Amino acid sequence: MDIGTKKLKIAVGMSGGVDSSVAAALLQKQGHQVVGVTLKLWGGQSDSGCCSVGDVEDARFVAKKLGIDHHVWGFVDEFNSHVVDPYIKSHARNETPNPCIECNRHLKFDLMAQRALRLGFDAIATGHYARIMFDDKGRPILARSVDDKKDQSYVLSGISKDILAFCRFPLGDYNKSQVRMLAQEMNLLTADKPDSQDVCFILATGGRREFLSDKIRLNDATIVEDATDEVLGEIEGMELLTIGQRREIGISRYGQRQYVLSLNPIKKEVRIGPAERLLTNEIFFKEAHFLSESIEDNQLVYVQVSAHGKPIRSRYFNSGKIVFEKPQRKVAPGQIVAFYDDNNFSVVGSATVVDEPNLK
């Protein structure tokens, strides 16, 4: 389908923020039949993220301003089973999960898309900063946004390749300042609304500790200096720590800041050391998922290991290993590594980082 010439019926995911508001407005301006859809995902308390009552009201107000229909689709049970429960279990295993990627994978670009298809929509759209392009065979490609600083292709790297042709990202050719300017010109309520940075089901007032302490046992652990095996103290709740973390450790050695190097839940041990001991030449992964043809063994790729991380030139191995061209900081197990082509332009796939080799 060519969105440039054919007028489509599009369900736009409206979170109540400026990006999705402008995405809906741009598609409407192009002449498409736009319907705003806000997903009701979290059934508990929320004072941050994108699931608060205020965000739903903001989305409804913007839809009214644009003169488009607005609906709320409820996926509370599915959100719990696909995002919240795995998040809790991952922390219990001393991993560092990324719930926003799982929400995109299972809710926004699976269940929402399925419902939209059943209801006769031609496409779904969101306010993500990414682009859908097509290769020389007409197959859809998930490409980076023109705005390198805002690019969100990483958090979309887990979606199904079967749904790519059904997706639209109107903001992929804009930068953030242009989007806010458009919102101001259209006099949208959300023009100056700050971006959401938090997990919607974690209260800003209580944080992860309060959320997880009601659901899993938080264990005390011994803090050990990695270089000398010297016991330096204890810490409460090792399940809240992540590889590379400095805050909350409260220890400095020889005038150097100390970072979490590893977590051993069996020994209840946290090993720490200076930043240089975080450097590694490789990471391991499991559950590789591809948005295009699978990657060849020993193929040159670029990888990204966080939403705002820099692309890293690397080699991909089918055995479940990424070898960096230059040493990089360790990546916490449970995080997502996204694979980009050798031009660092389009997403090839993604996988979950593991602590131990997953060699076949």
C-alpha positions as CSV (number, residue, x, y, z in Angstrom):
1,M,0.0,0.0,0.0
2,D,1.3,3.4,-0.9
3,I,0.5,5.8,1.8
4,G,1.5,8.7,-0.4
5,T,-1.3,8.2,-2.9
6,K,-4.0,6.0,-1.4
7,K,-6.3,7.4,1.4
8,L,-6.4,5.0,4.2
9,K,-8.4,4.3,7.3
10,I,-5.7,4.5,10.1
11,A,-5.9,3.8,13.8
12,V,-3.5,6.1,15.5
13,G,-2.2,5.1,18.9
14,M,-2.6,8.3,21.0
15,S,-0.8,8.2,24.3
16,G,-1.7,11.8,25.3
17,G,1.7,13.1,24.4
18,V,2.8,15.6,21.8
19,D,4.3,13.1,19.4
20,S,1.2,10.9,18.9
21,S,-0.9,14.1,18.8
22,V,1.1,15.5,15.9
23,A,1.2,12.0,14.2
24,A,-2.6,12.0,14.1
25,A,-2.7,15.5,12.8
26,L,-0.2,14.9,10.0
27,L,-2.1,11.8,8.8
28,Q,-5.4,13.7,8.9
29,K,-3.8,16.6,6.9
30,Q,-2.7,14.1,4.3
31,G,-6.4,13.2,3.8
32,H,-6.5,9.8,5.6
33,Q,-9.5,8.8,7.7
34,V,-7.9,8.9,11.2
35,V,-9.3,7.4,14.4
36,G,-7.5,8.0,17.7
37,V,-7.0,4.9,19.9
38,T,-5.7,5.1,23.4
39,L,-4.6,1.8,25.0
40,K,-5.7,1.1,28.6
41,L,-2.9,-1.1,29.7
42,W,-2.2,-0.8,33.4
43,G,-5.0,-1.3,35.9
44,G,-3.2,-0.2,39.0
45,Q,-2.0,3.2,40.3
46,S,0.0,5.3,38.0
47,D,1.7,8.7,38.5
48,S,4.0,8.6,35.6
49,G,4.5,6.9,32.2
50,C,1.8,6.8,29.6
51,C,-1.2,5.1,31.3
52,S,-2.4,7.8,33.7
53,V,-6.0,9.1,33.6
54,G,-4.6,12.5,32.7
55,D,-3.0,11.1,29.6
56,V,-6.2,9.5,28.4
57,E,-8.0,12.8,28.8
58,D,-5.3,14.7,26.9
59,A,-5.6,12.2,24.0
60,R,-9.4,12.6,24.0
61,F,-9.1,16.4,24.1
62,V,-6.6,16.4,21.1
63,A,-8.9,14.1,19.1
64,K,-11.8,16.4,19.7
65,K,-9.7,19.4,18.6
66,L,-8.8,17.5,15.4
67,G,-12.4,16.4,14.9
68,I,-11.7,12.7,14.8
69,D,-13.2,9.8,16.7
70,H,-11.4,8.6,19.8
71,H,-11.7,5.1,21.4
72,V,-10.1,3.4,24.4
73,W,-9.1,-0.2,23.9
74,G,-8.5,-2.2,27.1
75,F,-5.7,-4.7,27.2
76,V,-5.1,-4.8,31.0
77,D,-4.9,-8.6,31.4
78,E,-2.7,-8.9,28.4
79,F,-0.4,-6.2,29.6
80,N,0.0,-8.0,32.9
81,S,0.8,-11.3,31.3
82,H,3.1,-10.0,28.6
83,V,4.8,-7.1,30.3
84,V,4.3,-6.8,34.1
85,D,4.7,-10.5,35.1
86,P,7.8,-11.0,32.9
87,Y,9.3,-7.8,34.3
88,I,8.9,-9.1,37.9
89,K,10.3,-12.6,37.0
90,S,13.2,-11.0,35.2
91,H,14.2,-9.0,38.3
92,A,13.8,-12.1,40.4
93,R,16.5,-13.7,38.2
94,N,18.8,-10.6,38.7
95,E,18.2,-9.4,35.1
96,T,17.5,-5.9,33.9
97,P,14.3,-6.1,31.7
98,N,13.1,-3.5,29.2
99,P,9.3,-3.4,29.6
100,C,8.8,-0.7,27.0
101,I,10.2,-3.0,24.3
102,E,7.9,-5.8,25.4
103,C,4.9,-3.5,25.4
104,N,5.7,-2.5,21.8
105,R,6.2,-6.1,20.8
106,H,3.1,-7.6,22.3
107,L,0.6,-4.8,22.8
108,K,1.1,-1.8,20.5
109,F,2.3,-3.8,17.5
110,D,0.5,-7.1,18.0
111,L,-2.8,-6.9,19.9
112,M,-3.6,-3.4,18.7
113,A,-2.7,-4.3,15.1
114,Q,-4.8,-7.5,15.3
115,R,-7.8,-5.6,16.6
116,A,-7.4,-2.8,14.0
117,L,-7.3,-5.4,11.2
118,R,-10.5,-7.1,12.5
119,L,-12.2,-3.7,12.6
120,G,-11.3,-2.9,9.0
121,F,-8.4,-0.4,9.4
122,D,-5.8,-0.3,6.6
123,A,-3.0,0.6,9.0
124,I,-1.9,1.6,12.5
125,A,0.3,4.5,13.3
126,T,2.2,5.8,16.3
127,G,4.3,8.8,17.2
128,H,7.6,6.9,17.3
129,Y,10.6,8.4,15.6
130,A,11.3,5.8,12.9
131,R,10.6,5.1,9.3
132,I,9.0,2.4,7.2
133,M,10.8,2.1,3.9
134,F,10.9,-0.6,1.2
135,D,13.8,-2.6,-0.4
136,D,14.2,-3.3,-4.1
137,K,11.8,-6.3,-3.8
138,G,9.1,-4.2,-2.2
139,R,9.6,-5.6,1.3
140,P,9.1,-3.3,4.2
141,I,12.2,-2.2,6.2
142,L,12.3,-0.6,9.7
143,A,14.7,2.3,9.3
144,R,16.2,4.9,11.6
145,S,14.5,8.3,12.0
146,V,16.2,11.4,10.4
147,D,16.6,12.7,14.0
148,D,19.6,10.7,15.4
149,K,19.0,12.0,18.9
150,K,15.4,11.0,19.0
151,D,15.5,7.8,16.9
152,Q,13.3,5.1,18.4
153,S,14.0,2.2,16.0
154,Y,15.8,0.4,18.9
155,V,12.6,0.2,21.0
156,L,10.7,-1.1,17.9
157,S,13.3,-3.8,17.1
158,G,11.2,-6.5,18.7
159,I,8.0,-6.1,16.6
160,S,7.0,-8.8,14.1
161,K,8.2,-8.4,10.5
162,D,4.7,-9.5,9.4
163,I,3.2,-6.3,10.8
164,L,5.8,-3.8,9.3
165,A,3.8,-3.1,6.2
166,F,0.8,-2.4,8.3
167,C,2.6,0.3,10.4
168,R,3.0,4.0,9.8
169,F,5.4,6.4,11.6
170,P,4.6,9.9,10.4
171,L,7.3,11.6,12.5
172,G,10.2,9.7,11.0
173,D,11.1,12.6,8.8
174,Y,10.9,15.2,11.5
175,N,13.1,16.2,14.5
176,K,11.6,16.9,17.9
177,S,11.8,20.7,17.7
178,Q,9.9,20.6,14.4
179,V,7.2,18.4,16.0
180,R,6.7,20.8,18.9
181,M,6.6,23.7,16.5
182,L,3.9,21.9,14.5
183,A,1.9,21.2,17.7
184,Q,2.1,24.9,18.7
185,E,1.0,26.0,15.2
186,M,-2.0,23.7,15.4
187,N,-2.7,25.0,19.0
188,L,-2.6,21.4,20.4
189,L,-3.0,21.0,24.2
190,T,0.1,18.7,24.3
191,A,2.5,21.1,22.5
192,D,4.6,21.8,25.6
193,K,3.9,18.6,27.5
194,P,7.1,16.9,28.7
195,D,8.1,13.5,27.3
196,S,7.3,10.5,29.5
197,Q,10.5,8.9,30.8
198,D,9.2,6.4,33.3
199,V,7.7,2.9,33.4
200,C,3.9,3.4,33.7
201,F,3.3,0.8,36.3
202,I,6.1,2.0,38.6
203,L,5.1,4.9,40.9
204,A,7.6,7.7,40.8
205,T,7.0,8.2,44.6
206,G,7.9,4.6,45.5
207,G,10.1,3.4,42.6
208,R,11.1,-0.2,41.8
209,R,11.8,-1.1,45.4
210,E,8.3,-0.5,46.5
211,F,6.8,-2.2,43.5
212,L,8.9,-5.3,43.6
213,S,9.1,-5.7,47.4
214,D,5.3,-6.6,47.4
215,K,5.8,-9.3,44.7
216,I,9.2,-11.0,45.2
217,R,11.7,-11.5,47.9
218,L,14.5,-8.9,47.9
219,N,17.7,-10.5,49.1
220,D,20.6,-8.9,50.9
221,A,24.0,-9.5,49.3
222,T,27.7,-9.2,50.1
223,I,29.7,-6.6,48.3
224,V,33.0,-7.9,47.1
225,E,35.9,-6.1,45.4
226,D,36.4,-8.0,42.2
227,A,40.2,-7.5,42.0
228,T,41.0,-8.6,45.5
229,D,38.0,-10.7,46.7
230,E,37.9,-8.4,49.7
231,V,34.5,-8.1,51.4
232,L,33.5,-4.5,51.6
233,G,30.0,-4.5,53.0
234,E,26.4,-5.5,52.4
235,I,23.6,-4.2,50.4
236,E,19.8,-4.7,50.6
237,G,17.9,-5.9,47.5
238,M,20.4,-7.2,45.0
239,E,17.5,-7.8,42.6
240,L,17.3,-4.0,42.2
241,L,20.9,-3.7,41.0
242,T,22.1,-3.8,37.4
243,I,25.4,-4.3,35.7
244,G,27.2,-1.0,35.4
245,Q,25.3,0.7,38.2
246,R,27.2,3.1,40.4
247,R,24.5,4.7,42.6
248,E,23.3,3.1,45.8
249,I,26.5,1.1,46.2
250,G,28.0,3.8,48.5
251,I,31.6,2.6,48.1
252,S,34.7,4.3,46.7
253,R,38.1,2.7,46.6
254,Y,41.5,4.4,46.0
255,G,39.7,7.5,44.8
256,Q,37.9,5.7,42.1
257,R,34.2,5.3,41.6
258,Q,33.0,1.7,41.9
259,Y,30.5,0.0,39.6
260,V,28.5,-3.3,39.7
261,L,30.5,-5.8,37.6
262,S,28.5,-9.0,38.3
263,L,25.6,-10.4,40.3
264,N,25.7,-13.9,41.7
265,P,22.2,-14.8,43.2
266,I,23.5,-18.2,44.4
267,K,26.3,-16.8,46.5
268,K,24.2,-13.6,47.2
269,E,27.3,-11.7,46.0
270,V,27.7,-8.4,44.2
271,R,31.2,-7.9,42.7
272,I,32.3,-4.3,42.1
273,G,35.2,-2.5,40.6
274,P,36.4,0.6,38.6
275,A,34.9,1.5,35.2
276,E,37.7,-0.1,33.2
277,R,36.8,-3.5,34.6
278,L,33.4,-3.2,32.9
279,L,35.0,-3.3,29.5
280,T,34.4,-6.4,27.4
281,N,35.0,-7.6,23.8
282,E,31.8,-9.6,23.5
283,I,28.3,-10.2,24.7
284,F,26.0,-13.2,24.4
285,F,22.4,-13.4,23.4
286,K,19.4,-15.7,23.1
287,E,16.1,-15.7,21.2
288,A,17.3,-13.9,18.1
289,H,14.4,-12.3,16.2
290,F,14.7,-11.0,12.6
291,L,12.8,-8.2,10.8
292,S,14.5,-9.2,7.5
293,E,16.4,-12.2,6.3
294,S,18.5,-13.7,9.0
295,I,22.1,-12.6,9.5
296,E,24.9,-14.7,8.2
297,D,27.5,-16.1,10.5
298,N,30.5,-13.7,11.2
299,Q,28.6,-10.9,9.4
300,L,29.4,-7.2,10.0
301,V,26.6,-5.4,11.7
302,Y,26.0,-2.4,13.9
303,V,24.5,-3.1,17.3
304,Q,22.7,-0.8,19.8
305,V,22.2,-1.9,23.4
306,S,20.1,0.9,24.8
307,A,17.4,3.3,23.7
308,H,19.8,6.2,23.4
309,G,23.0,4.3,23.0
310,K,25.6,4.8,20.2
311,P,25.8,2.3,17.3
312,I,28.7,-0.2,17.8
313,R,30.4,-1.8,14.8
314,S,30.5,-5.5,15.6
315,R,30.5,-9.0,14.2
316,Y,27.4,-11.3,14.6
317,F,27.8,-15.0,15.2
318,N,25.0,-17.5,14.9
319,S,26.3,-19.3,18.0
320,G,24.8,-16.5,20.0
321,K,27.6,-14.0,20.3
322,I,28.4,-10.5,19.3
323,V,32.1,-9.4,19.1
324,F,32.7,-5.7,19.3
325,E,35.2,-4.0,17.1
326,K,36.4,-2.1,20.1
327,P,35.9,-3.0,23.8
328,Q,32.6,-1.7,25.2
329,R,30.9,-1.7,28.6
330,K,29.2,-4.9,29.7
331,V,25.5,-5.1,29.0
332,A,23.1,-6.3,31.7
333,P,21.4,-9.7,31.1
334,G,17.7,-9.1,30.2
335,Q,18.5,-6.1,28.1
336,I,17.8,-6.0,24.3
337,V,20.5,-5.8,21.7
338,A,19.3,-4.5,18.3
339,F,21.1,-5.5,15.1
340,Y,21.4,-2.9,12.3
341,D,22.7,-3.5,8.8
342,D,26.3,-2.7,7.9
343,N,25.3,0.9,7.0
344,N,23.7,1.4,10.4
345,F,20.5,2.4,8.6
346,S,17.8,-0.3,9.1
347,V,17.0,-2.8,11.8
348,V,17.8,-6.3,10.9
349,G,16.6,-7.9,14.2
350,S,17.1,-8.1,17.9
351,A,17.8,-10.5,20.8
352,T,18.0,-10.7,24.6
353,V,21.3,-10.4,26.3
354,V,22.4,-13.3,28.6
355,D,25.1,-13.5,31.2
356,E,26.5,-16.9,30.1
357,P,27.4,-18.1,26.6
358,N,24.4,-19.6,24.7
359,L,26.6,-21.5,22.3
360,K,25.0,-24.2,20.2
